[in-house]
Amino acid sequence: MASLQLSRLVKRYGEATVVHGVDLDVTDGEFVVFVGPSGCGKSTLLRMIAGLEPVTDGDLFIDGQCVNQMPAAQRGLAMVFQSYALYPHMTVYQNLAFGLENVGTPRADIAAKVDAAARMLQLEPLLARRPTQLSGGQRQRVAIGRAIVRNPRVFLFDEPLSNLDAELRMQMRAELTALHRRLRTTMIYVTHDQTEAMTMADRIVVLRAGRIEQVGTPLELYNHPGNRFVAGFIGSPQMNFLAGAMNAGPDGTPMVTLDAAADGRPFAARLGDGGASRRVVAGVRPEHVVAGPVEGEHLELDVVVDRVEQLGAMTFAYCSLPNGERLTVQSAGQAAIAPTGSLRVGIPLARIHLFDADGGKSLTARACA
């Protein structure tokens, strides 16, 4: 196991900078997920850690040792790729053993390590098969097993589940999480799928355009996003965003009025940062929008239902507001929402996040959990 420290890490390709001075500490045995949209630099960052891409500027430390100039093979890391990267002419056993053979590991040790990995990943019945005779999930387990036999200090995963169907992805998420619990080895996992990030990570690193937007546990990011980008990226369905304005009330209390509010009634802002008059964006998660009576202080909106999806355990209503904004309502169970027509919904004030309309920074005090 190992810890990692990234200090002002920069990556440039010619004139283009794709990673901008990233600082991050990963503790020994932690499962950290890099998440963000395509092109945000997450895979580049992983390849720099692996030694597959040189560091342009800054420093990369493994267990306190700077490894900027250290070859990939000497870093004690193992990487699992999206494409599996298995040798098609070799059996599963040979694929698992190949890396150990290359470094002169004794045959008895190779057999012991391969057998242990095969038992752990339930590959024992498949050892004589070739990759073309395996399913996608089985191939991915072989790729993970090939990393396990090396007993690395850190596992690196580059979107390893993106080629699998939904059911297999769910199964492999559970297997990887269980594997981490057994091995307690440091793992860094790259994905664009925020569901993978939420279900697997000890901590999530949200990246955008080569910069870290926020780092935290899954629920910290979900309940207390630091800016509008994180709020919109973490959570499915995506958070609703409604435009509004903040101004001082008669007693000086900051008050917010949403452009689409049914009665134009302002509500008091629960601010954690700044109270000057400004344009704001109010964010509310779909599961916090109520179709029907709302208890306590709340905001009412008149919407038009465009489409309803009944999923049995959940109902989604996709709605339009008079000013053209969109609103998604998520209700538990089989809610009786007509597929078209008008609807009045309520939003508890305690569930509203506020963001600056210009920079997107969160303005809300930490009370939306």
Backbone torsions as a table, in degrees:
resi	resn	phi	psi	omega
1	MET	NA	159.2	-175.3
2	ALA	-157.7	157.4	170.9
3	SER	-103.9	156.3	177.8
4	LEU	-128.7	145.0	173.9
5	GLN	-132.3	125.5	175.0
6	LEU	-108.2	120.4	-175.5
7	SER	-120.0	107.9	177.2
8	ARG	50.3	43.9	-175.1
9	LEU	-72.2	130.0	-176.9
10	VAL	-129.0	141.4	172.7
11	LYS	-133.2	125.1	177.1
12	ARG	-122.6	144.6	168.6
13	TYR	-117.7	99.3	-174.3
14	GLY	64.7	-124.3	179.7
15	GLU	-84.5	-13.0	-175.2
16	ALA	-89.9	125.5	174.8
17	THR	-98.3	122.0	-176.7
18	VAL	-109.1	-17.8	172.2
19	VAL	-129.4	125.2	-169.2
20	HIS	-112.8	87.6	169.5
21	GLY	56.5	55.0	-176.7
22	VAL	-79.8	131.6	173.7
23	ASP	-116.5	128.7	-178.8
24	LEU	-161.3	138.7	172.8
25	ASP	-114.9	128.7	175.4
26	VAL	-115.2	121.4	-175.0
27	THR	-83.2	161.5	-178.7
28	ASP	-58.9	125.3	177.1
29	GLY	83.0	6.6	-176.6
30	GLU	-85.2	148.1	173.7
31	PHE	-105.6	106.3	-177.1
32	VAL	-112.9	133.7	-179.7
33	VAL	-113.8	126.5	170.8
34	PHE	-90.4	123.7	-178.6
35	VAL	-133.3	149.1	179.5
36	GLY	166.4	170.5	-179.0
37	PRO	-70.1	166.8	177.9
38	SER	-57.0	136.8	178.4
39	GLY	84.5	8.3	-177.5
40	CYS	-82.7	-9.0	178.0
41	GLY	101.5	4.8	-175.1
42	LYS	-67.3	-43.5	178.7
43	SER	-69.3	-36.6	176.3
44	THR	-61.5	-42.8	178.2
45	LEU	-61.4	-42.2	178.7
46	LEU	-64.1	-41.3	-179.5
47	ARG	-68.4	-30.2	174.1
48	MET	-66.8	-41.3	177.5
49	ILE	-62.6	-40.9	-178.2
50	ALA	-70.8	-19.3	-175.6
51	GLY	90.6	9.5	178.7
52	LEU	-86.1	-15.7	173.8
53	GLU	-128.8	132.5	178.5
54	PRO	-70.8	149.7	176.3
55	VAL	-79.8	127.6	177.7
56	THR	-76.9	-43.4	-179.1
57	ASP	-154.9	160.9	-177.3
58	GLY	87.6	-173.5	-175.0
59	ASP	-134.4	147.2	177.2
60	LEU	-124.1	123.4	-177.2
61	PHE	-117.3	137.6	170.4
62	ILE	-120.0	117.7	-175.0
63	ASP	52.5	39.9	176.0
64	GLY	83.0	-4.8	-179.5
65	GLN	-99.5	127.6	177.4
66	CYS	-70.4	125.9	-175.6
67	VAL	-117.9	19.9	-178.7
68	ASN	-50.9	-41.6	-176.3
69	GLN	-101.4	2.9	-177.1
70	MET	-80.1	130.9	178.1
71	PRO	-60.4	152.3	-177.6
72	ALA	-55.9	-40.2	-175.1
73	ALA	-66.3	-19.0	-177.1
74	GLN	-99.6	1.8	-175.5
75	ARG	-85.3	-12.2	179.4
76	GLY	73.5	28.1	-179.1
77	LEU	-110.5	157.2	175.4
78	ALA	-132.2	133.0	-174.4
79	MET	-116.8	135.9	176.1
80	VAL	-111.6	122.2	-173.2
81	PHE	-96.6	160.9	176.1
82	GLN	-60.2	-35.8	-173.6
83	SER	-88.6	6.5	-178.6
84	TYR	72.7	-46.0	178.1
85	ALA	56.3	43.5	176.6
86	LEU	-89.4	153.0	176.5
87	TYR	-83.3	114.5	-171.8
88	PRO	-67.6	-24.6	-177.6
89	HIS	-86.5	-4.1	-178.7
90	MET	-104.3	152.9	172.7
91	THR	-73.4	171.6	176.0
92	VAL	-58.8	-44.8	179.2
93	TYR	-58.8	-46.0	-178.2
94	GLN	-65.4	-36.9	176.7
95	ASN	-63.5	-42.0	179.7
96	LEU	-67.4	-35.1	-173.9
97	ALA	-86.5	-17.4	-168.1
98	PHE	-57.9	-47.5	-178.4
99	GLY	-63.4	-36.4	178.8
100	LEU	-69.6	-38.5	177.9
101	GLU	-62.8	-37.2	-177.9
102	ASN	-64.3	-25.7	-179.3
103	VAL	-102.8	13.4	173.1
104	GLY	76.3	27.2	178.5
105	THR	-67.8	135.4	178.3
106	PRO	-57.0	147.1	-175.9
107	ARG	-56.9	-42.1	-179.0
108	ALA	-62.5	-40.0	178.4
109	ASP	-67.7	-39.2	177.8
110	ILE	-60.3	-48.2	-179.0
111	ALA	-59.9	-42.1	-179.4
112	ALA	-65.0	-43.9	-179.3
113	LYS	-67.2	-42.6	-179.8
114	VAL	-65.2	-43.9	179.6
115	ASP	-62.3	-40.3	-179.8
116	ALA	-65.3	-43.6	179.2
117	ALA	-66.4	-39.6	180.0
118	ALA	-63.6	-40.1	177.0
119	ARG	-65.4	-43.9	-177.7
120	MET	-61.6	-38.4	-174.7
121	LEU	-102.8	8.4	177.9
122	GLN	57.7	46.1	179.5
123	LEU	-105.1	0.6	-174.2
124	GLU	-55.1	-42.0	180.0
125	PRO	-72.1	-8.1	-172.3
126	LEU	-108.0	2.2	-169.7
127	LEU	-62.5	-26.4	-178.3
128	ALA	-92.4	-3.8	-178.5
129	ARG	-84.7	162.7	173.5
130	ARG	-101.7	159.9	-176.4
131	PRO	-53.4	-33.8	-179.2
132	THR	-67.5	-15.1	179.3
133	GLN	-96.2	9.0	-176.5
134	LEU	-112.1	153.7	171.5
135	SER	-77.2	170.6	179.5
136	GLY	-60.4	-42.3	179.2
137	GLY	-65.3	-37.8	177.8
138	GLN	-66.8	-40.4	177.7
139	ARG	-61.8	-40.2	-179.1
140	GLN	-66.9	-36.6	177.2
141	ARG	-65.0	-36.8	176.7
142	VAL	-63.9	-43.3	179.0
143	ALA	-61.1	-39.8	177.8
144	ILE	-68.4	-39.6	178.5
145	GLY	-62.3	-37.6	178.5
146	ARG	-62.8	-31.9	175.5
147	ALA	-75.1	-38.4	-176.9
148	ILE	-62.9	-40.8	-174.7
149	VAL	-63.9	-20.2	179.4
150	ARG	-80.3	-8.4	-178.9
151	ASN	49.8	57.8	-174.6
152	PRO	-73.9	160.7	173.7
153	ARG	-75.8	-30.8	-179.0
154	VAL	-141.5	135.4	170.7
155	PHE	-95.4	136.0	175.6
156	LEU	-119.6	126.7	-178.7
157	PHE	-120.0	122.4	-179.9
158	ASP	-109.0	92.3	-179.7
159	GLU	46.1	55.1	-171.4
160	PRO	-71.9	-16.1	-174.2
161	LEU	-107.1	2.2	-171.5
162	SER	-68.2	-19.8	179.2
163	ASN	-88.9	-0.9	-175.4
164	LEU	-97.9	156.5	176.3
165	ASP	-76.4	173.2	-170.7
166	ALA	-59.7	-43.4	-178.1
167	GLU	-65.8	-42.5	178.7
168	LEU	-67.4	-36.8	177.5
169	ARG	-59.8	-43.6	179.7
170	MET	-62.5	-42.4	179.3
171	GLN	-64.4	-44.1	-178.0
172	MET	-69.8	-32.1	174.7
173	ARG	-58.5	-46.1	-180.0
174	ALA	-63.9	-40.2	-179.4
175	GLU	-66.8	-40.4	179.9
176	LEU	-67.7	-39.3	178.1
177	THR	-63.2	-43.7	177.9
178	ALA	-64.9	-37.4	177.9
179	LEU	-61.8	-41.7	179.0
180	HIS	-64.9	-39.3	178.5
181	ARG	-62.6	-37.7	-179.2
182	ARG	-73.0	-45.0	-173.2
183	LEU	-85.1	-32.7	-176.2
184	ARG	55.5	31.9	176.8
185	THR	-92.2	145.3	177.2
186	THR	-58.9	131.8	179.7
187	MET	-131.5	135.1	173.7
188	ILE	-122.3	126.1	-168.8
189	TYR	-127.3	128.4	-179.4
190	VAL	-106.6	132.9	176.3
191	THR	-156.1	157.5	169.3
192	HIS	-101.3	-1.6	-176.0
193	ASP	-93.7	108.9	-176.0
194	GLN	-69.6	-21.4	175.4
195	THR	-65.8	-42.1	174.7
196	GLU	-59.3	-44.4	-179.0
197	ALA	-61.6	-45.8	-176.4
198	MET	-66.0	-35.8	-173.0
199	THR	-88.4	-15.8	-172.5
200	MET	-114.7	-28.6	-165.3
201	ALA	-82.1	144.5	160.4
202	ASP	-73.7	-44.5	174.2
203	ARG	-137.8	148.7	177.8
204	ILE	-112.0	137.0	172.9
205	VAL	-110.3	112.0	-179.8
206	VAL	-92.2	121.8	-177.1
207	LEU	-112.9	146.7	171.9
208	ARG	-148.4	126.6	176.3
209	ALA	51.5	41.4	175.3
210	GLY	78.5	12.1	179.2
211	ARG	-128.6	150.2	175.9
212	ILE	-81.5	124.7	176.8
213	GLU	-87.6	-39.8	-179.8
214	GLN	-166.5	148.5	175.9
215	VAL	-127.3	134.5	178.1
216	GLY	179.1	175.9	174.2
217	THR	-67.8	161.0	179.3
218	PRO	-53.0	-45.1	-177.4
219	LEU	-74.6	-29.0	174.2
220	GLU	-61.3	-45.1	-179.7
221	LEU	-68.9	-36.5	-179.2
222	TYR	-69.3	-45.1	-175.4
223	ASN	-85.5	-28.3	-174.4
224	HIS	-134.6	60.8	178.8
225	PRO	-62.4	139.1	-177.2
226	GLY	-79.5	-17.5	178.6
227	ASN	-156.9	174.5	-175.4
228	ARG	-65.8	-34.6	-179.7
229	PHE	-61.4	-48.8	-179.9
230	VAL	-63.4	-41.5	-180.0
231	ALA	-59.8	-38.7	-178.9
232	GLY	-80.7	-26.3	-176.8
233	PHE	-84.1	-36.6	-178.2
234	ILE	-94.2	121.6	-179.0
235	GLY	117.1	137.9	179.8
236	SER	-142.2	122.5	0.0
237	PRO	-64.0	164.3	-177.0
238	GLN	-64.5	150.9	175.4
239	MET	-57.4	142.0	172.7
240	ASN	-78.2	142.6	178.0
241	PHE	-126.1	127.8	-176.8
242	LEU	-128.3	129.8	-177.3
243	ALA	-75.3	149.8	178.3
244	GLY	-165.0	-173.1	-179.6
245	ALA	-135.4	145.1	177.1
246	MET	-116.0	130.1	178.5
247	ASN	-142.7	161.1	179.5
248	ALA	-74.7	135.1	175.0
249	GLY	-80.1	-178.2	-178.1
250	PRO	-56.7	-31.8	-179.1
251	ASP	-98.6	9.3	179.2
252	GLY	90.7	-5.8	178.8
253	THR	-69.0	130.6	177.0
254	PRO	-62.6	127.2	-179.2
255	MET	-121.7	141.2	-178.4
256	VAL	-115.9	132.8	174.1
257	THR	-120.1	124.9	177.3
258	LEU	-82.8	142.4	-180.0
259	ASP	-59.2	-32.3	-174.5
260	ALA	-100.4	10.2	-177.7
261	ALA	-60.0	135.8	-175.6
262	ALA	-62.3	-39.1	-177.1
263	ASP	-112.3	3.0	-179.8
264	GLY	69.3	12.3	-176.1
265	ARG	-77.6	127.4	177.9
266	PRO	-77.8	160.6	175.6
267	PHE	-131.1	152.8	-178.0
268	ALA	-70.5	134.1	-179.5
269	ALA	-83.0	133.2	173.9
270	ARG	-93.8	89.3	-169.6
271	LEU	-93.8	140.7	170.8
272	GLY	-108.8	-12.7	-176.1
273	ASP	-154.8	109.4	169.1
274	GLY	77.5	139.5	179.8
275	GLY	-132.6	15.9	-178.4
276	ALA	-70.2	156.8	176.3
277	SER	-62.2	133.6	-176.4
278	ARG	-169.5	164.3	168.7
279	ARG	-78.2	139.8	-179.0
280	VAL	-133.2	167.5	172.0
281	VAL	-124.5	126.8	176.8
282	ALA	-94.0	130.7	178.5
283	GLY	-112.8	137.1	176.3
284	VAL	-144.5	133.0	-179.3
285	ARG	-74.4	146.6	-176.5
286	PRO	-54.2	-35.4	-178.2
287	GLU	-73.2	-9.6	178.5
288	HIS	-98.7	-3.5	173.9
289	VAL	-87.9	127.1	-172.6
290	VAL	-108.8	126.1	173.8
291	ALA	-92.9	93.9	-176.4
292	GLY	133.0	-166.8	-177.0
293	PRO	-60.3	142.6	179.7
294	VAL	-123.5	131.4	177.3
295	GLU	-86.1	150.3	176.3
296	GLY	75.0	-172.7	-179.2
297	GLU	-66.4	130.6	-177.7
298	HIS	-154.3	166.6	178.1
299	LEU	-111.3	138.1	179.4
300	GLU	-107.4	140.1	178.1
301	LEU	-132.0	138.8	172.2
302	ASP	-94.9	125.4	-178.1
303	VAL	-128.8	163.4	173.0
304	VAL	-112.1	125.5	-179.5
305	VAL	-78.2	122.5	178.3
306	ASP	-95.5	-35.3	-175.8
307	ARG	-159.8	143.0	176.5
308	VAL	-124.0	134.6	175.4
309	GLU	-116.1	119.8	177.4
310	GLN	-100.1	113.9	-178.9
311	LEU	-107.0	12.3	-179.8
312	GLY	88.2	-73.4	179.2
313	ALA	-82.7	-10.5	-175.5
314	MET	-148.6	147.2	175.4
315	THR	-124.5	131.1	177.0
316	PHE	-115.4	129.2	174.2
317	ALA	-116.0	124.8	-179.4
318	TYR	-104.6	118.5	-166.7
319	CYS	-125.1	162.1	175.0
320	SER	-118.0	146.5	175.3
321	LEU	-101.5	159.6	-177.1
322	PRO	-57.0	-28.3	-178.7
323	ASN	-90.7	9.5	177.5
324	GLY	94.2	-8.7	177.5
325	GLU	-70.3	157.9	-178.1
326	ARG	-109.2	150.9	-179.8
327	LEU	-143.0	128.3	175.3
328	THR	-104.0	131.7	178.6
329	VAL	-114.1	125.0	178.3
330	GLN	-113.5	120.4	-179.1
331	SER	-119.7	142.6	177.7
332	ALA	-72.2	145.2	176.4
333	GLY	73.6	-157.7	-176.3
334	GLN	-101.8	77.6	-175.5
335	ALA	-68.0	141.9	-179.0
336	ALA	-86.5	76.0	177.7
337	ILE	-111.9	123.9	-179.7
338	ALA	-63.7	142.8	-176.7
339	PRO	-67.4	-17.0	174.9
340	THR	-143.1	167.3	177.6
341	GLY	108.8	-179.4	-177.0
342	SER	-87.5	156.3	-178.4
343	LEU	-153.2	137.5	172.6
344	ARG	-102.8	127.5	-179.1
345	VAL	-118.9	158.4	178.5
346	GLY	-122.3	146.8	178.4
347	ILE	-126.6	114.7	176.1
348	PRO	-58.7	132.3	-176.9
349	LEU	-60.8	-31.4	-178.6
350	ALA	-67.7	-13.9	-177.9
351	ARG	-97.8	0.9	-175.1
352	ILE	-89.6	126.6	172.1
353	HIS	-95.7	142.3	176.5
354	LEU	-116.6	136.6	179.1
355	PHE	-129.4	144.7	174.2
356	ASP	-64.1	131.9	-175.3
357	ALA	-67.9	-26.9	-177.3
358	ASP	-85.8	-61.6	-175.9
359	GLY	-88.6	-16.8	179.9
360	GLY	83.5	1.5	-177.9
361	LYS	-66.5	142.9	176.9
362	SER	-67.9	137.1	177.0
363	LEU	-110.2	-2.8	-168.2
364	THR	-87.7	138.7	170.7
365	ALA	-66.4	153.0	-174.5
366	ARG	-74.6	86.1	179.8
367	ALA	-151.4	28.1	-176.2
368	CYS	-105.9	12.9	-179.5
369	ALA	-76.3	NA	NA
